[in-house]
Amino acid sequence: MSESKLYIVLTGVSLIVIFLGCMVGPTQIPIITSLKTIFSVGPSVEHTIVWEIRMPRTLAAYLVGMCLGASGAALQGLLRNPLAEPGVLGVSACASLGATIVIYYGLAQSSVYSVPLAAVTGALVGTIFLAFIAKNVDSVTTLILIGVGISSLAGAGMALLTSIAPNPFYLSDMVTWMLGSVANTSMVDILLCAPLLFLGFLILLGQQKGISVLTLGEETAGTLGLNLPRNRMLIVLSTGVLTGAAVSLAGVIGFVGIVAPHLIRPLVEHDPGKAVFPSALLAAIILVVADMTIRLLPTDTEIKLGVIAALIGAPIFMMIVYRRNSFNG
């Protein structure tokens, strides 16, 4: 499939799942009524359900998927490892730690913006540190190991805060955040993260060719004129910003950043640079479908999006590991 056809197919499917996301939910709304509600203005129960509950939730799932899919593809190209994903460098953990700290100290009750801002701040702190490291180290392995250390440290901090939570309500909020959900997302939350989304994708757009060249190896890429420290720093910066935006919107969502690039790569001749934006679209579609599945499941308590994403992604992750082991053996 050509690259243009791939974009057309993914864009068409995206529009379909976004529309379906505005229709699916516990409250049944006929298709004709949903169409009228989407393209009309006026106070009604259907308008409130579609525009204030389902639309923000669907768009949040879509944008989070885009961030994680693009970040996963970019990191897999940078690290030349198909098992890499947005959490591999610890940025997701830093964002989650920032949100958890705010919840622990009760600041989340003072403003609806406090938790998303804390998540973005945590992601930016982790990203700035990693960007500095990426610019000053010569080995990708060193960058990965530092990322693992950051992730472990931030994870330990979250475990500490949850274990000494002052009351069960704060503990519940922390756990909910760590499991991932877009259930209570509003358009205000999306607009708050929009500048980060734009910045992250803008930086990543300029690094596509560099990601492709890296498949030849760092030494060869350097001889072809690629500024390796700058390229590495900008990829880490862009993926960190995108991951922070995703975590601030939905909490921790795993595996989709691995699965989408793995499925897209064969369709773009295994070029990691060309896989970045198609992976973003496919991951977005996957998360919207996963969120619709959650709404349709007949459960007393709504299952978290991060749980469904893990149930879908973990088996595929194990399959990737198994296939790599078989080929290497």
C-alpha positions in Angstrom: 0.0 0.0 0.0 1.3 3.4 -0.9 1.9 6.0 1.8 -0.9 8.3 0.4 -3.4 5.4 0.3 -2.4 4.5 3.9 -3.1 8.0 5.1 -6.5 8.1 3.3 -7.6 4.8 4.8 -6.5 5.8 8.3 -8.1 9.2 8.1 -11.4 7.7 6.8 -11.4 5.1 9.6 -10.6 7.9 12.1 -13.6 9.9 11.1 -15.9 6.9 11.3 -14.7 5.9 14.8 -14.9 9.5 16.1 -18.5 9.6 14.8 -19.3 6.3 16.4 -17.7 7.4 19.6 -20.2 10.2 19.8 -23.1 7.8 19.5 -22.0 4.9 21.7 -22.9 5.0 25.4 -25.3 3.8 28.1 -27.9 6.2 26.9 -29.3 5.1 23.5 -29.6 7.9 21.0 -30.8 7.1 17.5 -28.3 7.6 14.6 -30.5 10.3 12.9 -30.8 12.1 16.2 -27.1 11.9 16.8 -26.4 13.4 13.3 -28.8 16.2 14.0 -27.3 16.9 17.4 -23.7 17.0 16.0 -24.6 19.5 13.3 -27.0 21.6 15.4 -26.9 24.1 18.2 -29.4 24.3 21.0 -30.1 23.1 24.5 -31.3 19.5 24.8 -30.5 16.4 26.7 -29.0 14.8 23.5 -26.9 17.9 22.8 -25.5 17.7 26.4 -24.7 14.0 26.1 -23.0 14.3 22.7 -21.1 17.6 23.0 -20.3 17.7 26.7 -19.7 14.0 27.5 -19.1 11.8 24.5 -17.3 14.2 22.1 -14.6 15.4 24.6 -14.1 11.8 25.8 -13.8 10.5 22.2 -11.4 13.3 21.2 -9.3 12.8 24.3 -8.9 9.1 23.5 -8.0 9.9 19.9 -5.5 12.6 20.8 -3.9 10.4 23.6 -3.6 7.6 21.0 -1.9 9.9 18.5 0.6 11.1 21.1 1.5 7.6 22.2 1.6 6.1 18.7 3.8 8.8 17.3 6.1 8.7 20.4 6.4 4.9 20.2 7.3 4.9 16.5 9.9 7.7 17.0 11.5 6.0 20.0 11.6 2.7 18.2 13.4 4.4 15.3 15.8 6.3 17.6 16.6 3.3 19.8 16.4 0.9 16.9 14.3 -1.4 19.0 10.8 -2.5 18.1 10.0 -3.1 21.8 10.5 0.6 22.8 7.5 2.6 23.8 6.8 6.1 25.3 7.3 4.9 28.9 10.8 3.5 28.2 12.6 6.7 29.0 10.6 7.4 32.2 8.7 10.4 31.0 5.3 8.7 31.6 6.4 7.8 35.1 7.5 11.4 35.8 4.2 12.8 34.6 2.3 10.3 36.7 4.4 11.2 39.7 3.6 14.9 39.3 -0.1 14.1 39.2 0.1 11.8 42.2 1.9 14.4 44.3 -0.9 16.9 43.6 -3.6 14.4 44.5 -1.7 13.3 47.7 -1.5 16.8 49.1 -5.1 17.6 48.3 -4.4 20.2 45.7 -6.6 18.5 43.2 -9.6 19.7 45.1 -8.7 23.3 44.7 -8.7 23.4 40.9 -9.6 21.1 38.0 -6.4 22.3 36.2 -4.0 21.2 39.0 -3.7 17.6 38.1 -3.2 18.1 34.3 -0.7 20.9 35.0 1.2 18.8 37.5 1.4 15.9 35.0 2.7 18.2 32.3 5.2 19.8 34.6 6.4 16.3 35.7 6.8 15.3 32.1 8.7 18.5 31.2 11.1 18.1 34.1 11.8 14.5 33.0 12.1 15.5 29.4 14.4 18.4 30.0 16.7 16.2 32.0 16.6 13.5 29.3 17.2 16.0 26.6 20.3 17.2 28.4 21.5 13.6 28.8 20.8 12.7 25.2 22.9 15.7 24.0 25.9 14.7 26.2 26.0 10.9 25.9 27.4 9.0 22.9 25.5 5.7 23.5 21.8 5.0 23.0 22.2 2.2 25.5 23.3 4.7 28.2 20.1 6.8 27.4 17.9 3.7 27.8 19.5 2.7 31.1 19.1 6.2 32.5 15.5 6.1 31.4 14.9 2.8 33.1 16.4 4.3 36.3 14.2 7.4 36.1 11.1 5.2 35.6 12.0 3.0 38.5 12.6 6.0 40.8 9.4 7.7 39.8 7.5 4.4 40.2 8.9 4.0 43.7 7.8 7.6 44.5 4.2 6.8 43.3 4.2 3.5 45.3 5.3 5.4 48.4 2.6 8.0 48.1 -0.1 5.4 47.5 1.0 3.4 50.5 0.8 6.4 52.8 -2.3 8.1 51.3 -4.0 10.2 54.0 -7.5 8.8 53.2 -9.2 6.3 50.9 -10.6 9.0 48.6 -7.1 10.2 47.7 -5.9 6.7 47.3 -8.8 6.0 44.9 -8.0 9.1 42.9 -4.3 8.0 42.7 -5.1 4.5 41.6 -7.6 5.8 39.0 -5.0 8.1 37.6 -2.4 5.3 37.4 -4.9 3.0 35.6 -5.8 5.6 32.9 -9.2 6.9 31.9 -10.8 9.6 29.7 -14.2 9.3 31.4 -14.3 12.7 32.9 -12.4 14.7 30.3 -13.7 18.0 29.2 -13.0 20.3 26.2 -11.2 22.6 28.6 -8.7 19.7 29.4 -8.2 19.2 25.7 -7.6 22.9 25.0 -5.2 23.0 27.9 -3.0 20.3 26.3 -3.4 21.6 22.7 -0.2 23.8 22.8 1.9 20.8 23.9 0.4 18.6 21.2 1.1 21.1 18.6 4.7 21.7 19.8 5.5 18.0 20.1 4.2 17.1 16.7 5.9 20.1 15.1 9.3 19.1 16.5 8.8 15.5 15.5 7.8 16.4 12.0 11.2 17.9 11.5 12.9 14.7 12.7 11.3 12.2 10.4 14.2 12.1 7.9 16.7 11.8 10.7 14.8 8.8 12.2 14.9 7.1 8.8 18.6 7.7 8.4 19.3 6.2 11.8 18.3 2.8 10.4 21.7 2.8 8.7 23.5 3.0 12.1 24.8 6.0 14.0 28.2 6.0 12.4 26.8 5.9 8.8 24.1 8.5 9.8 26.9 10.8 11.1 28.9 10.5 7.9 25.7 11.4 5.9 25.6 14.7 7.8 23.1 13.9 10.6 23.8 15.8 13.8 23.4 12.9 16.1 23.3 14.7 19.5 20.8 17.3 18.2 18.6 14.7 16.5 18.6 12.5 19.6 17.8 15.5 21.9 14.9 16.7 19.7 13.3 13.3 19.4 13.5 12.8 23.1 12.1 16.3 23.7 9.2 15.8 21.3 8.3 12.4 22.6 8.5 13.6 26.1 6.2 16.6 25.4 3.7 14.3 23.6 3.8 11.7 26.4 3.3 14.4 29.0 0.3 15.7 27.2 -1.1 12.2 26.9 -0.7 11.4 30.6 -2.2 14.8 31.6 -5.3 13.9 29.6 -5.8 10.2 30.4 -3.3 9.0 33.0 -1.1 6.1 32.3 -1.9 4.1 29.1 0.5 1.3 28.2 1.3 -0.9 25.2 -0.5 1.1 22.4 2.8 2.8 21.7 4.3 -0.6 21.0 1.5 -2.2 19.1 0.6 0.5 16.6 4.1 1.1 15.1 4.6 -2.7 14.9 1.5 -3.1 12.8 2.3 -0.1 10.6 5.9 -0.8 9.9 5.4 -3.5 7.3 3.0 -1.1 5.4 5.8 1.6 5.0 8.6 -0.7 4.0 9.9 -0.9 7.6 11.0 2.8 7.4 10.7 4.2 11.0 10.5 7.8 9.8 7.5 7.1 7.6 5.8 5.1 10.3 5.6 7.9 12.8 2.4 9.6 11.7 0.5 6.5 10.4 1.3 5.0 13.8 -0.2 8.0 15.5 -3.5 7.6 13.5 -3.7 3.8 14.1 -3.0 4.2 17.8 -5.7 6.8 18.0 -8.2 4.5 16.3 -7.3 1.7 18.7 -7.8 3.8 21.8 -11.2 5.2 20.6 -12.4 1.6 19.8 -11.1 0.5 23.3 -13.0 3.3 24.9 -16.2 2.5 23.1 -15.8 -1.1 24.2 -15.6 0.1 27.8 -18.9 2.0 27.4 -20.7 -1.0 26.0 -19.5 -3.6 28.6 -22.3 -4.4 31.1 -20.3 -3.8 34.2 -21.4 -2.1 37.4 -18.1 -0.1 37.6 -16.5 1.2 34.4 -13.3 -0.5 33.5 -10.3 1.8 33.1 -8.9 2.5 29.6 -5.4 1.6 30.7 -6.6 -1.8 31.7 -8.3 -2.5 28.3 -5.3 -1.2 26.5 -3.0 -3.5 28.4 -5.4 -6.5 27.8 -5.2 -5.8 24.1 -1.5 -4.8 23.9 0.1 -7.3 26.3 -0.6 -10.4 24.2 0.7 -8.6 21.1 3.8 -7.5 23.1 4.5 -11.1 24.1 4.1 -12.2 20.5 6.6 -9.6 19.3 9.1 -10.8 21.9 8.5 -14.5 21.0 9.0 -13.8 17.3 12.2 -11.8 17.9 13.5 -14.7 20.0 12.6 -17.2 17.3 14.3 -15.3 14.6 17.4 -14.6 16.6 17.5 -18.3 17.6 
